[in-house]
Amino acid sequence: MVLLSSAICNKSGKALLSRQFVEMTRSRAEGLLAAFPKLMGNGKQHTFVETESVRYVYQPLEKLFVLLITTKNSNILEDLETLRLFSRVVPEYCSSLDEKDVVDNAFEVIFAFDEIVALGYRENVNLSQIRTYIEMESHEENVFQAVRKSQEKEAHEAMKKKAKEIAQQKKERDRMNRGKGGSSNISSLLSGSSRLSPDGPMVGDSASSAPAVIKPQSSYTGSSSKSTGPSRAMKLGGKDRDINTFVDKLKAEGIDVSTATAKQSIASANKPDSPPSNVIQSAMHLRLEEKINLQARQDGSLETMEVLGNLILRISEADKQNVHIYVKNDDDRDVQTQTHPHVDRKLFAQKSVIASKSASKPFPLNNDVPVLRWRFQTSDSSQMPLSINLWPSYNNGMTEVNVEYELEQEELCLNDVNIIIPIPHGSGSPVIKEVDGDYDYDSSKANLLWSLPVMDSSNKNGSLEFTVAGDQSDFFPISMSFYSSSLYCRISIASVKIADNGQEISDYSSEMLCKADKYMIGNV
């Protein structure tokens, strides 16, 4: 079948949204949709209506119609099967099935339609796969929006607190200025009294002889004891720098707002940068990246793990723009893959080949293009790259802590492994009894850093033993960071060939990087 267009119309035939799957002019698309209500106006029950050039296949959906426009030589049974899938997709994103709901969710519906049909041909997908693909498209956006809202909330609270502090300091400064003014008036009164009464008491005279003068002197002394006002004013001015810093962070759209909080998470405070790449890039460079997000319980069992991967293509020579990239997937686990919208999905599904949909629109020059994504989720503890177990024992008010690690995936070689263990505040430095690798105690953050430069099958087990005052819950959450030059998912590049003549390209460069993005133990 060749599907020309899909649309959602109301009962009068007005199109609420429309998606074209082949090249056609706007006037032709509008003409085809305008002809539909005239053809179905005879009052009979239909599932399709034909004209001289096209076929309209439609299905009522409460107050709406789901409409497909196909060529006349298409298979009517396939058309009806595709129509049923379209009709099941619409309620997924339009719960009330009225005109307003369709217009409000138009983009989500169109994205779902694109997953069903590509270049006029039906994709081999079901409703569950469509739902998964759409969620994968919006996962990063949802995470970003959640972080953004959290940062905005923190910024708003910090701004209110800062404004309250400034108002309080201004009130104190005004009160001190009023006190200084009163002191000046009293000083004038005293000097006037001396001129009017030259025989008044001098220093050393009895206090009882001049009670009227002693009271002002007492109040004057009291006001002078608050003469720290100028130093407070200097402190108030000194805080302008902090306020400006806060405003600068707000101007950065909240990205650094979280750093203004008094307490940072262990993971963010100790998260290392990605290692520098030492690969010399050629005219065609392929970069395979993975990020691991893991949450485990205090007993070491896995709560959830997600691996997100990307294949990024960069081409710098025009003669290599139109290529076929052969991907090798040796992973027998349930790894979900998704190609870029400009990649031929049908070819990738059949032969695991990444190629442009159209030879006239090859891959762009000097741009990093994420041509393939993959995702793996599990709650199976045996799939963890690295597991941690903590064993505390209590003796005479002190806690003896034994921490063990085990490399679960022996084919991985982890570099710059950092295991960060929180130490209770006020308990002092831990006494290290035994350690495999190196350690460092940061007293300002109350963190014990256990580091190993390399972790592979030769040292897949190790332990750290120390003594410190505290309870078991005080040593969580434990965070980890590492990177590896091999991927967790067994995905690699088999070969790269020119699309026109099939000539193999041997001078392309490639690199792999897998790193822990958020690896937490005991945070759930």
Backbone torsions as a table, in degrees:
resi	resn	phi	psi	omega
1	MET	NA	152.4	173.1
2	VAL	-121.8	110.9	-178.5
3	LEU	-92.4	117.9	-177.0
4	LEU	-82.0	-45.0	-173.8
5	SER	-158.3	158.1	173.0
6	SER	-131.9	152.0	-177.1
7	ALA	-156.2	160.8	170.8
8	ILE	-120.4	122.5	-176.3
9	CYS	-121.0	159.1	171.8
10	ASN	-88.1	-177.3	-174.7
11	LYS	-64.7	-26.8	178.9
12	SER	-84.3	-1.6	177.8
13	GLY	94.0	1.9	178.6
14	LYS	-72.0	128.7	-178.0
15	ALA	-79.3	124.1	176.7
16	LEU	-87.4	-37.5	172.5
17	LEU	-152.3	155.4	-178.8
18	SER	-148.4	144.7	178.8
19	ARG	-133.5	122.8	179.2
20	GLN	-96.8	138.1	-176.6
21	PHE	-109.0	-5.1	175.5
22	VAL	-131.4	166.5	179.4
23	GLU	-68.8	123.0	174.3
24	MET	-156.0	153.8	-179.5
25	THR	-75.8	161.2	-179.8
26	ARG	-65.1	-38.3	-178.8
27	SER	-64.5	-38.0	178.7
28	ARG	-67.8	-42.0	179.3
29	ALA	-61.5	-43.9	179.3
30	GLU	-66.8	-35.0	178.4
31	GLY	-66.7	-41.3	178.3
32	LEU	-63.8	-41.9	-179.5
33	LEU	-70.5	-34.3	179.9
34	ALA	-69.2	-27.4	-178.7
35	ALA	-78.0	-19.2	-174.2
36	PHE	-62.2	-50.6	-177.9
37	PRO	-63.7	-26.8	178.3
38	LYS	-70.8	-33.3	-177.7
39	LEU	-75.7	-28.3	-176.4
40	MET	-99.8	17.5	-175.3
41	GLY	-87.2	8.0	-177.2
42	ASN	-88.1	-1.7	173.5
43	GLY	84.0	1.2	-179.0
44	LYS	-89.0	161.2	177.9
45	GLN	-83.4	128.2	-177.9
46	HIS	-134.5	158.2	163.1
47	THR	-115.6	-16.4	177.2
48	PHE	-154.3	156.8	175.6
49	VAL	-137.3	137.8	-177.8
50	GLU	-115.7	149.0	169.3
51	THR	-119.5	-168.5	-179.0
52	GLU	-68.7	-25.3	-173.3
53	SER	-119.4	-28.2	-174.3
54	VAL	-134.8	169.4	176.7
55	ARG	-124.5	132.7	175.8
56	TYR	-100.5	119.8	175.3
57	VAL	-113.7	123.8	-173.2
58	TYR	-141.9	162.1	179.8
59	GLN	-145.7	130.5	176.9
60	PRO	-66.8	142.7	178.1
61	LEU	-138.6	84.8	-172.8
62	GLU	57.0	-112.1	-177.5
63	LYS	-92.2	8.5	-174.4
64	LEU	-125.1	170.0	171.7
65	PHE	-124.3	134.8	168.3
66	VAL	-96.9	121.8	-169.4
67	LEU	-122.1	133.5	172.0
68	LEU	-119.6	137.1	176.5
69	ILE	-113.2	118.0	-177.3
70	THR	-126.0	171.7	173.4
71	THR	-75.3	158.5	-175.7
72	LYS	-70.8	-24.8	-178.5
73	ASN	-88.7	9.7	178.1
74	SER	-77.7	160.7	-179.0
75	ASN	-78.1	118.8	-175.7
76	ILE	-64.5	-31.9	179.2
77	LEU	-68.0	-41.6	176.0
78	GLU	-66.2	-36.2	177.7
79	ASP	-60.4	-45.6	-178.8
80	LEU	-67.1	-36.9	177.7
81	GLU	-65.2	-41.6	176.8
82	THR	-65.2	-39.2	179.2
83	LEU	-62.0	-39.7	178.9
84	ARG	-63.2	-38.5	178.3
85	LEU	-66.6	-40.9	176.3
86	PHE	-60.0	-41.9	-178.0
87	SER	-67.6	-27.3	177.3
88	ARG	-80.9	-27.1	-178.7
89	VAL	-73.1	-39.8	-173.8
90	VAL	-57.9	-47.9	-179.9
91	PRO	-64.5	-17.8	178.1
92	GLU	-63.4	-31.9	-174.5
93	TYR	-116.7	-9.5	177.7
94	CYS	-127.4	94.6	-172.0
95	SER	-71.4	-38.5	-176.2
96	SER	-88.9	-13.2	177.3
97	LEU	53.8	44.7	171.1
98	ASP	-119.0	175.6	-174.0
99	GLU	-62.4	-43.0	-178.0
100	LYS	-64.1	-41.1	-179.5
101	ASP	-65.0	-38.7	179.1
102	VAL	-65.9	-43.7	-179.9
103	VAL	-65.5	-40.6	-178.5
104	ASP	-66.4	-31.2	-177.1
105	ASN	-110.9	28.7	-174.0
106	ALA	-61.1	-42.8	-176.0
107	PHE	-67.8	-40.5	178.0
108	GLU	-62.3	-40.4	178.7
109	VAL	-65.2	-42.7	-179.7
110	ILE	-64.4	-40.9	177.6
111	PHE	-60.6	-39.7	178.4
112	ALA	-67.1	-39.1	177.0
113	PHE	-60.3	-39.0	179.8
114	ASP	-64.2	-28.3	177.6
115	GLU	-73.8	-24.1	-178.4
116	ILE	-83.0	-40.6	-173.4
117	VAL	-126.6	136.3	175.3
118	ALA	-133.4	122.3	179.0
119	LEU	55.6	33.9	175.8
120	GLY	89.3	-2.0	-176.8
121	TYR	-118.4	141.9	-177.6
122	ARG	-69.1	131.5	173.7
123	GLU	-83.2	151.8	-179.5
124	ASN	-85.5	75.5	-178.3
125	VAL	-132.7	158.5	173.5
126	ASN	-118.6	-179.5	-175.1
127	LEU	-63.3	-39.1	-179.6
128	SER	-64.5	-41.6	178.9
129	GLN	-66.4	-39.1	178.4
130	ILE	-61.8	-43.9	179.2
131	ARG	-61.2	-40.8	179.1
132	THR	-65.4	-44.1	-179.3
133	TYR	-62.5	-41.8	-179.5
134	ILE	-66.4	-39.9	178.2
135	GLU	-64.8	-37.9	177.6
136	MET	-63.2	-36.8	179.5
137	GLU	-64.4	-33.3	-173.2
138	SER	-103.6	4.0	-175.9
139	HIS	-62.9	-49.2	-178.4
140	GLU	-64.6	-36.7	178.5
141	GLU	-64.5	-41.1	179.5
142	ASN	-63.4	-41.8	178.5
143	VAL	-63.3	-43.8	-179.9
144	PHE	-62.4	-43.4	-178.7
145	GLN	-65.1	-38.8	179.0
146	ALA	-64.7	-43.6	178.3
147	VAL	-65.1	-40.9	-178.9
148	ARG	-62.1	-45.0	179.5
149	LYS	-63.8	-40.6	178.8
150	SER	-63.2	-42.1	179.4
151	GLN	-67.5	-40.1	178.1
152	GLU	-63.3	-39.1	178.8
153	LYS	-64.9	-43.9	178.4
154	GLU	-63.5	-40.5	179.7
155	ALA	-64.2	-40.3	179.8
156	HIS	-64.6	-42.8	179.2
157	GLU	-65.5	-42.3	179.0
158	ALA	-65.1	-36.5	179.5
159	MET	-66.7	-42.4	177.8
160	LYS	-63.0	-41.0	179.2
161	LYS	-64.4	-42.9	-179.8
162	LYS	-65.8	-41.5	178.6
163	ALA	-63.6	-37.5	178.5
164	LYS	-65.7	-40.9	178.3
165	GLU	-63.1	-44.4	-179.3
166	ILE	-63.1	-42.3	178.7
167	ALA	-63.2	-40.1	179.3
168	GLN	-65.6	-41.8	179.4
169	GLN	-67.0	-37.7	177.5
170	LYS	-64.4	-39.6	179.0
171	LYS	-63.9	-41.5	178.4
172	GLU	-65.3	-40.4	179.8
173	ARG	-64.5	-42.9	177.3
174	ASP	-62.2	-39.6	179.7
175	ARG	-65.4	-38.5	178.5
176	MET	-68.2	-38.0	178.4
177	ASN	-64.1	-39.4	176.2
178	ARG	-63.6	-38.0	177.1
179	GLY	-64.3	-39.5	178.4
180	LYS	-66.7	-39.0	177.3
181	GLY	-62.7	-41.1	178.0
182	GLY	-63.8	-37.3	179.2
183	SER	-65.3	-38.1	179.2
184	SER	-64.3	-41.8	178.8
185	ASN	-62.4	-41.3	179.9
186	ILE	-66.0	-39.6	178.2
187	SER	-61.4	-41.3	177.7
188	SER	-62.5	-41.5	179.2
189	LEU	-61.9	-41.5	179.9
190	LEU	-64.6	-44.9	-179.7
191	SER	-64.7	-38.3	176.5
192	GLY	-64.2	-38.3	179.4
193	SER	-64.9	-36.0	179.8
194	SER	-66.8	-37.9	-180.0
195	ARG	-70.2	-37.3	-179.4
196	LEU	-74.7	-29.9	-177.4
197	SER	-124.6	79.0	-178.8
198	PRO	-64.8	-20.1	179.9
199	ASP	-90.6	15.2	179.8
200	GLY	-64.8	167.2	-176.0
201	PRO	-66.4	143.5	176.3
202	MET	-102.4	178.4	179.1
203	VAL	-64.9	131.9	-178.6
204	GLY	100.1	-14.8	177.4
205	ASP	-71.8	165.4	179.8
206	SER	-66.9	139.1	-179.1
207	ALA	-68.7	-28.8	-177.7
208	SER	-70.6	-18.5	-179.6
209	SER	-76.4	-16.3	-178.8
210	ALA	-143.5	66.7	-178.7
211	PRO	-66.6	-31.1	-177.8
212	ALA	-67.0	-27.8	-179.1
213	VAL	-83.8	-32.6	-176.8
214	ILE	-66.4	-36.1	-179.5
215	LYS	-64.1	-48.0	175.3
216	PRO	-61.2	-37.7	179.5
217	GLN	-61.8	-37.7	179.5
218	SER	-65.3	-43.1	179.1
219	SER	-68.0	-34.4	177.9
220	TYR	-65.7	-42.5	177.7
221	THR	-62.5	-38.4	179.0
222	GLY	-63.8	-40.5	179.7
223	SER	-70.2	-34.9	178.7
224	SER	-70.6	-24.4	176.7
225	SER	-68.8	-16.0	176.1
226	LYS	-98.3	22.5	-177.4
227	SER	-73.6	7.9	173.9
228	THR	-75.0	0.9	-179.7
229	GLY	-55.4	-47.0	179.7
230	PRO	-58.5	-37.8	179.4
231	SER	-67.0	-35.5	176.1
232	ARG	-65.7	-38.6	178.5
233	ALA	-62.2	-37.3	177.5
234	MET	-65.6	-38.5	177.4
235	LYS	-64.3	-37.9	179.1
236	LEU	-63.2	-42.7	177.3
237	GLY	-66.6	-32.1	-178.8
238	GLY	-67.2	-19.6	-179.8
239	LYS	-85.0	-3.2	177.9
240	ASP	-61.3	-32.9	-179.8
241	ARG	-63.7	-39.7	177.7
242	ASP	-65.2	-39.2	-179.3
243	ILE	-65.5	-42.1	178.7
244	ASN	-63.4	-39.6	177.2
245	THR	-61.0	-40.9	179.4
246	PHE	-63.9	-41.2	179.4
247	VAL	-65.4	-39.4	178.3
248	ASP	-61.0	-36.8	178.6
249	LYS	-67.7	-36.8	176.4
250	LEU	-65.1	-37.3	179.5
251	LYS	-65.5	-24.5	177.5
252	ALA	-79.3	17.6	176.0
253	GLU	61.3	33.4	172.3
254	GLY	82.5	3.5	-175.2
255	ILE	-66.2	-39.1	-177.8
256	ASP	-103.9	11.0	-176.8
257	VAL	-63.9	-36.1	-176.9
258	SER	-62.1	-22.8	179.6
259	THR	-73.6	-13.1	178.9
260	ALA	-78.8	-13.7	179.0
261	THR	-71.9	155.6	-174.2
262	ALA	-72.1	-29.0	-175.0
263	LYS	-124.2	124.5	178.0
264	GLN	-103.9	155.9	177.8
265	SER	-71.8	153.5	-178.3
266	ILE	-63.3	-37.6	-177.0
267	ALA	-65.3	-45.8	-178.1
268	SER	-70.8	-31.9	-177.7
269	ALA	-72.0	-26.4	-175.5
270	ASN	-119.4	15.5	-176.0
271	LYS	-75.6	117.5	-176.9
272	PRO	-79.5	159.5	175.0
273	ASP	-74.8	162.2	177.2
274	SER	-66.3	143.1	-179.0
275	PRO	-65.8	145.9	178.4
276	PRO	-66.8	142.5	-179.2
277	SER	-81.9	134.2	177.4
278	ASN	-108.2	16.6	179.8
279	VAL	-87.3	129.7	175.9
280	ILE	-80.8	117.6	-175.3
281	GLN	-80.4	135.2	176.8
282	SER	-95.7	-169.9	-179.0
283	ALA	-64.3	-22.6	173.1
284	MET	-127.8	120.3	-176.2
285	HIS	-125.1	132.8	179.8
286	LEU	-118.0	125.9	-179.3
287	ARG	-121.0	122.4	179.0
288	LEU	-108.0	119.7	-175.9
289	GLU	-125.2	146.8	175.2
290	GLU	-138.1	143.8	173.8
291	LYS	-124.4	133.6	-178.1
292	ILE	-110.2	124.0	173.7
293	ASN	-114.6	123.9	-173.2
294	LEU	-139.6	138.0	173.6
295	GLN	-127.5	123.5	179.5
296	ALA	-125.7	160.0	-179.6
297	ARG	-83.9	173.0	-178.8
298	GLN	-65.4	-27.8	178.5
299	ASP	-80.6	2.5	177.1
300	GLY	93.0	-9.9	179.9
301	SER	-74.4	151.4	-174.2
302	LEU	-81.5	132.1	172.3
303	GLU	-90.1	-56.0	177.3
304	THR	-157.8	147.4	176.6
305	MET	-141.0	138.5	178.8
306	GLU	-135.1	130.1	176.4
307	VAL	-114.4	121.9	178.9
308	LEU	-113.6	124.4	-177.5
309	GLY	-122.2	155.4	178.8
310	ASN	-140.7	139.1	168.3
311	LEU	-108.7	116.2	-174.4
312	ILE	-112.3	127.3	-176.9
313	LEU	-108.7	135.9	175.4
314	ARG	-135.6	123.4	-177.9
315	ILE	-120.8	133.9	-178.9
316	SER	-120.2	2.4	177.3
317	GLU	-127.7	136.8	-172.8
318	ALA	-65.5	-31.0	-177.0
319	ASP	-73.4	-4.6	179.6
320	LYS	-113.7	14.3	-177.5
321	GLN	-72.2	-37.3	-176.8
322	ASN	-100.3	92.1	-175.0
323	VAL	-130.0	164.7	171.5
324	HIS	-115.2	123.3	179.3
325	ILE	-106.8	117.2	-178.0
326	TYR	-91.2	117.0	-177.0
327	VAL	-99.4	135.8	179.0
328	LYS	-108.8	120.8	-179.7
329	ASN	-118.2	101.0	179.9
330	ASP	-98.9	11.7	-177.0
331	ASP	-87.8	124.2	179.9
332	ASP	-91.6	3.6	176.9
333	ARG	-84.1	172.9	-177.3
334	ASP	-81.7	75.5	179.0
335	VAL	-95.0	119.3	-179.3
336	GLN	-88.1	135.0	179.9
337	THR	-120.3	152.7	177.5
338	GLN	-149.4	132.8	-179.2
339	THR	-95.8	163.1	176.2
340	HIS	-64.4	149.2	-179.5
341	PRO	-57.7	-25.4	179.5
342	HIS	-88.2	1.1	178.9
343	VAL	-93.7	143.4	178.8
344	ASP	-70.0	101.8	-176.0
345	ARG	-70.2	-35.5	-179.3
346	LYS	-64.0	-42.5	178.9
347	LEU	-65.7	-38.2	179.5
348	PHE	-68.5	-39.0	-179.6
349	ALA	-65.8	-33.3	-176.9
350	GLN	-85.5	-41.2	-170.9
351	LYS	-126.4	3.8	-176.6
352	SER	56.4	43.1	-179.9
353	VAL	-115.1	129.2	176.6
354	ILE	-95.8	119.1	-179.5
355	ALA	-148.2	156.7	178.1
356	SER	-69.9	146.9	179.5
357	LYS	-60.6	-39.6	-175.4
358	SER	-125.5	134.7	178.4
359	ALA	-66.0	-24.4	179.1
360	SER	-78.7	-10.3	178.3
361	LYS	-126.5	75.4	-179.0
362	PRO	-73.0	179.7	179.5
363	PHE	-66.0	142.9	-176.2
364	PRO	-71.0	160.4	179.4
365	LEU	-90.0	143.9	170.9
366	ASN	55.2	38.1	176.3
367	ASN	-134.5	142.5	173.3
368	ASP	-82.6	111.3	-175.8
369	VAL	-110.6	115.3	175.6
370	PRO	-77.5	93.4	-172.8
371	VAL	-82.4	-19.7	-176.8
372	LEU	-146.9	138.4	172.5
373	ARG	-122.0	151.0	171.5
374	TRP	-142.0	158.3	-174.1
375	ARG	-147.9	136.9	177.9
376	PHE	-135.7	128.1	178.9
377	GLN	-126.4	143.0	178.9
378	THR	-161.4	160.2	171.0
379	SER	-124.9	18.1	178.6
380	ASP	-85.3	118.1	-176.4
381	SER	-62.1	-27.2	-179.3
382	SER	-69.8	-14.1	-179.8
383	GLN	-90.4	-1.5	179.7
384	MET	-65.7	137.9	175.0
385	PRO	-66.0	-41.4	-174.8
386	LEU	-145.0	128.5	-178.9
387	SER	-112.0	150.3	-179.4
388	ILE	-129.5	135.3	175.1
389	ASN	-130.8	135.0	-179.0
390	LEU	-117.2	129.3	-177.1
391	TRP	-122.9	101.9	177.7
392	PRO	-93.5	148.9	172.5
393	SER	-140.8	140.5	-172.1
394	TYR	-105.0	135.2	-176.8
395	ASN	-152.6	112.9	175.8
396	ASN	55.3	46.5	176.7
397	GLY	79.4	-2.6	178.1
398	MET	-112.6	158.3	-179.7
399	THR	-117.3	121.3	173.6
400	GLU	-91.1	119.1	-173.6
401	VAL	-113.1	127.7	175.7
402	ASN	-117.7	118.2	-178.7
403	VAL	-111.8	128.5	-179.0
404	GLU	-121.7	141.7	172.2
405	TYR	-118.7	155.4	175.5
406	GLU	-145.7	127.9	176.2
407	LEU	-78.6	106.3	-175.3
408	GLU	-76.2	-35.2	-179.8
409	GLN	-103.8	95.9	-171.0
410	GLU	-69.5	-17.3	179.0
411	GLU	-75.8	-12.3	178.7
412	LEU	-86.3	145.2	172.2
413	CYS	-119.9	110.5	-176.1
414	LEU	-94.9	138.3	179.7
415	ASN	-117.5	152.1	178.0
416	ASP	48.9	55.9	-180.0
417	VAL	-79.6	121.9	178.1
418	ASN	-122.0	122.2	178.0
419	ILE	-113.4	118.2	-172.0
420	ILE	-110.0	118.5	-176.0
421	ILE	-114.5	122.0	177.3
422	PRO	-70.5	142.5	178.0
423	ILE	-114.7	137.0	-178.7
424	PRO	-56.9	136.3	178.0
425	HIS	-65.1	138.6	177.5
426	GLY	84.7	-2.4	-179.1
427	SER	-89.8	-6.8	-179.8
428	GLY	82.7	-175.5	-178.7
429	SER	-74.5	138.5	176.9
430	PRO	-71.1	148.3	177.0
431	VAL	-93.6	112.4	-177.0
432	ILE	-83.6	123.6	178.6
433	LYS	-97.8	-38.7	-177.1
434	GLU	-154.8	140.8	-179.8
435	VAL	-153.0	137.6	169.7
436	ASP	-98.9	109.0	-175.8
437	GLY	108.9	-150.3	-178.5
438	ASP	-118.4	162.0	177.5
439	TYR	-143.9	159.3	177.3
440	ASP	-153.9	136.2	179.8
441	TYR	-108.0	123.3	177.6
442	ASP	-101.0	103.1	-176.1
443	SER	-68.7	-30.5	-178.4
444	SER	-67.8	-33.7	179.4
445	LYS	-103.0	-6.4	-177.5
446	ALA	55.8	48.8	179.7
447	ASN	-122.9	140.0	171.6
448	LEU	-104.9	116.1	-177.6
449	LEU	-98.3	118.6	176.9
450	TRP	-107.8	118.3	-172.9
451	SER	-125.9	143.3	174.3
452	LEU	-133.9	126.5	-177.7
453	PRO	-65.7	-36.8	-179.7
454	VAL	-140.4	140.1	175.5
455	MET	-135.2	116.1	179.8
456	ASP	-143.3	-163.0	-175.9
457	SER	-65.3	-21.2	-179.5
458	SER	-76.5	-24.1	177.0
459	ASN	-135.7	50.0	-174.6
460	LYS	-71.3	-12.8	176.5
461	ASN	-123.4	147.0	176.6
462	GLY	-166.0	165.4	-177.1
463	SER	-145.8	158.8	174.7
464	LEU	-134.7	130.3	-178.9
465	GLU	-126.8	127.6	179.0
466	PHE	-147.8	165.7	-178.6
467	THR	-125.9	134.0	179.2
468	VAL	-163.3	159.3	177.3
469	ALA	-79.6	135.0	178.7
470	GLY	156.9	167.6	176.4
471	ASP	-98.9	171.6	-176.9
472	GLN	-61.4	-41.3	-176.9
473	SER	-67.9	-18.1	-179.5
474	ASP	-69.8	-18.2	-175.0
475	PHE	-97.5	14.1	177.8
476	PHE	-126.5	154.5	0.8
477	PRO	-81.6	146.9	174.2
478	ILE	-93.5	131.2	178.7
479	SER	-116.1	153.8	-179.0
480	MET	-136.0	151.0	172.7
481	SER	-140.4	145.6	178.5
482	PHE	-167.9	169.1	170.9
483	TYR	-144.2	159.7	-178.8
484	SER	-141.8	146.0	177.3
485	SER	-86.7	4.0	173.1
486	SER	-122.0	154.7	-174.8
487	LEU	-87.5	153.0	174.4
488	TYR	-70.8	-50.0	175.2
489	CYS	-79.1	139.7	-173.4
490	ARG	-83.6	67.8	179.7
491	ILE	-117.8	132.3	-178.0
492	SER	-148.1	174.9	177.6
493	ILE	-97.7	120.7	179.0
494	ALA	-80.6	-49.3	-179.8
495	SER	-166.8	167.3	176.9
496	VAL	-132.4	132.3	-176.9
497	LYS	-133.4	153.0	172.8
498	ILE	-69.1	134.0	-174.7
499	ALA	-67.6	-35.0	-173.3
500	ASP	-72.3	-48.0	-173.0
501	ASN	-115.5	-2.1	178.8
502	GLY	74.9	10.7	179.4
503	GLN	-69.9	132.2	-176.4
504	GLU	-77.2	138.3	176.1
505	ILE	-98.9	117.1	-176.8
506	SER	-103.7	-12.6	-174.9
507	ASP	-98.3	22.7	175.6
508	TYR	-81.0	155.0	177.8
509	SER	-110.6	154.3	-179.2
510	SER	-151.0	157.2	176.7
511	GLU	-150.7	154.5	179.6
512	MET	-127.4	144.0	177.4
513	LEU	-150.3	126.1	174.7
514	CYS	-124.2	129.0	-178.0
515	LYS	-140.1	156.7	176.7
516	ALA	-83.1	118.9	-179.9
517	ASP	-88.3	-48.7	174.1
518	LYS	-146.0	105.5	-173.3
519	TYR	-123.5	100.1	-171.6
520	MET	-123.0	137.8	176.8
521	ILE	-117.1	126.5	176.0
522	GLY	80.7	22.6	179.6
523	ASN	-99.7	6.5	-178.4
524	VAL	-122.4	NA	NA
